[in-house]
Amino acid sequence: SLRQLSVLEVREIRVRGNVRVETAEILSRLRLRPPVNILQLDLEELAGRITMHPWVLSASIQRQPPLSLIITVEERRPVALLSLGKTYLLSADAVILEEVRARPGQALPLLRAAWRAEARAGEHLDDRRLLGGLELLELLQEAPLLKQTLVEEVTAEADGNYVLRLAGGRAILRIGPDPLAQLHRLSLALGHREERLQSFAYADLRFPGRVILKPPEKGG
């Protein structure tokens, strides 16, 4: 009955955990038209509507007595800039978050393709070469030889190799499709020479059993 519906009508909806996504945007994705019976809502379906937003990694909704809904969201965090015609923020799970026209305040490495490609915000990155570049960035964050050294740019090449530029115009690395073994080989080579990677202008790790290290030009 109308009286029963009024008694059980949702009175308040609160949103927690959102920083990037406006509360109004989250509420609009629910597509609820009052009056809404709090007991007749499919909370899982409503949460699924919220997670369709690129920035939202997960969402949950709980009923809170007497007649409130509590929405808790976890947002994605940008880990890199993606350059494909335009520049985008990219999350760790390869979701293209949004286009950016200026570099954000935080220092993020740039992932680019050496071939012509396009993308749109909201899409999931599916090119295996670019996905490999994203995985490489994650791997490099844990690599002991790059501690305290930021990777400024990773270029994915069409043949599956990668070119890395370190921050501050330091060494350039060329890495093949098996980066873990190649980085280990580089670490051994640097340890043997008792030198740091930043002492070199160029390192090529693509050749089996070999590490090519080029010192900077004299006077450079």
N, C-alpha and C positions, 0 to 999 in steps of 0.2 A: 504494500500500500504506500501511498505518498507519505503518510505519517511515519511509517517504519523507515522509509528511505531517508527522510529528514533526520531521524534520530541517529542513523548510522552514517550520515554524510561526512566525508573527509573535511576536517576543519583547517588543517595546517599541514604543509609539506616543507620539511627542512632538508637542506643539502649540506653535506660535509665533505671535506677533502678536496674540493675544487679550487684551483688557483688560476689555471689558464682558461678554463671554460666558465663562462658566465652562468650564474645560477638560473637566470631567465632562459638561457639556451637549453640547459638540462631539463627544466620544467616543460619547455615547449616540445621536447622530444617525447614526452609522456603521452601527448595528444589526449588529455583528459578533458571532458566537458562536464562541468557540474550540472546537477548534483551527482556525486560519485559515491556509491555504497562501498565502504571500506572493506567489507567482507567479500565482495564480489570481484575484487581486483586480482588479476594474475600477476603477482609481484615479479616472478621470474621473467615473464614476457616484457614487462615494463622496464626491467633492468637491461634486458637485451636491446631495447630501443636506445637506451642511453649509450651503450657500448658501441653503437654504430658511429659515434663521433670519433674522429681520428685521435683526439687527445686522450680519450678515456680508455684505459687499459682494462678496468673491471668496475662493476657497479653492483651494489646490493641494496635492497629495499626491505625495511622492516616496518611492521605496524607497531605503533606506540600508543598505549591507552592514554586518554580515552579514544581520540579520533584523529591521530596524527600519523603521518608517514615520514620515516627517516631514510633519506637516500645517502649512501656513503659511496664515494667514487675514489678510485685510484687513477691518477693521471700518468700518462707516459712521460718520459724524460728524454729530451733531445740529446743524442750522443755525437751527432755529426751534422755537417751541412752537406747536402746533396746537390751537385751541379749537373742538371740535365736540361740545357736550354735556359731554364730559370733556376733559381737557387731555393732550396727547401730545407726545412728542419727534418731530420731523420731520427727515428727512435731505434732503440737497441733491437727490437723485434721487427725492424725493417718496414715500419709504417711511415709513409710520407705525411708529416704532420701539417705543415702549412708553408706557403711561399713566404720568403723573406726578401726584402729589398735592400736591407743594410745588414751588415754583420752584427749579430747579437753581442751583448756585453761580455758574455762568457766565452772563453776560448774553446772553440770547437774545430776539430779537424775537418778538412774539406775532402769529400769523396766525389770524384768525377769520372766520367767515361771518356775514353779516347775516341769513341765513335759518336755519331750523331744520334741522339736519343731524346725522348720527351717523357714527361711524367705529369701527374696531377696530384694535388693534395687529397689525401684520403685513400689513395691507392696503396697496395702492399707491393714492395719492391720484389720482383720475381726473376730478374736477370741473374743467372748464377754467378756471373763474373762480378757484378756489383755486390751481390750477397757475400761473395768471397772477400771483397774489399772491406765490407763491414765487419766480417769475422776477423779479418787481419787486424783491423784497428783495435778490436777487443783483445786479441792476442798480444798486440804490442804494448798495451797498457800493463800487462803482467810480465813483460820481458825484462829480466834484470839488466840487460845491457842498455836498455832505453830508460831506465829510471832517471827521473828529473830531466828528461828530455821529451819535449812535446813533438808529436808528429803533426805537421802542419797540413800536409796534403797527401792523398793517395789517389793515384790515377790508375784505373783499371783499363788494361789494354785488351784489344780484341782477341789476342791469342791466349788470354788467361794469365799473363804476367802482370806485375804491378810495379809502379814507380812511386817511391816514397820520398817526400821532402821533409826534412826535420825543420823545426822552428828556428828562426833566426838565420836562415840561409845556410844552415849547416849541411851535413852530409846528405847525399842522394843515394838511396838504396834501390836496387832492382831485384825483385823477388819473384820466383816462379810459383807454380800452383801448389807446392808443398812447403808452406812457410815455416812450419814448426821445425822440421829437420834443418832447413836452411839457416834459421836464426840460431839454432844450436851450433851449427858449424861456424857461423860468424863469431859467436861467443867464444868458442875454442880458439879461433884464430886471433882474436883480440887479446885473449888471456895469454897466449903464447908470446905475443909481441909486447905485452904489458902496456897496451895503449887503449884509449877510449875511442869509441866510434866517432865522436865529435872531432877527433884529430884528423879525420879523412874527409876529402871532398866527395868521394864516390865509393860505393861498394856494390859489387855485382855478385849475387848469390845463386844465379840461375843454373850454373853448370855443376853437374854431379861431382862431388869430391873436391870442389875448388871454391875458393873465395878470392875475388879480385878486389884489392884495396888500392885506391889511388890517393896519394897525398895531395894537399892543396898546392896550387901554383905558388912558386916562390914570390914573396912580396905581396901575395893575395890575402 
